Amino acid sequence: MITVTRLNGKQFVVNAEIIRTVESNPDTTIILMNGDHIIVKEDMQRVVELAVDYGRSLRRLLAPS
């Protein structure tokens, strides 16, 4: 899960595993697998960084195979 901020300043969490795309037009829009669109204050690069960090944290939890 990643924490992002709505344009009204309220923070919420998004499951990073269901993000389909992130667009900047000019507001940052997160588009989920189900087609929902969420506009956030964070810039596109920051959302990508948060999602990548989340994925890395999950991989650290896996035992070596």
N, C-alpha and C positions, 0 to 999 in steps of 0.2 A: 504494500500500500504506500502511496505517496501523498504528502500533504501539499495542497495547492490553495490558492486564494481566489474567491469570486471577485468580480469587479466592485461589489459592495463592501469588500474588506473581510468577509467571513471566510474562515478557513474550513476546509473539508478534506476528506481523504478519497482517493480514487484507487481502485485496484489496477495497478500498472499492467497486469497480465491481460486486461481486456481493452487496452488502448490499441486502436487500429492505426490512427495517424494523428500527428500534431501539425497544425498549420498556423501561419502567422499572416493575418490579412486584415488590418494591421494588428488587431487583438489576437492573442493566442487562443486557438480553438483546439480542444482535445475532442477527437471523434472516437467513440467507443465501438466495439464490435457489433453492438445492437443498433447502431446508427445514431445514438444520442450524441448531441453536441454540447460541450461545456466550454464556456469562455472564461479564461482565467487571467489574473494579473501578471503571472510569471511569464517571462519571454520563452520562446520556443526552445532555445538552447537549454535553459534551466529545467524545463519539463523533461527534456531528453536526459539530462544529467541525473535527475531524480529517478527516472525509470531505469537507467543503466545501473545506478547505485543499488537500487532495490533488487535487480536481477543478480548482481554480484553478491549481495548479502544472502540471497537464497542459496546460491551455489556454495558459499562457505559452510552452510549447514549440512551439505551432503557429505556422507562418508566417502573416502576414496574407494574406487572400485578395483 
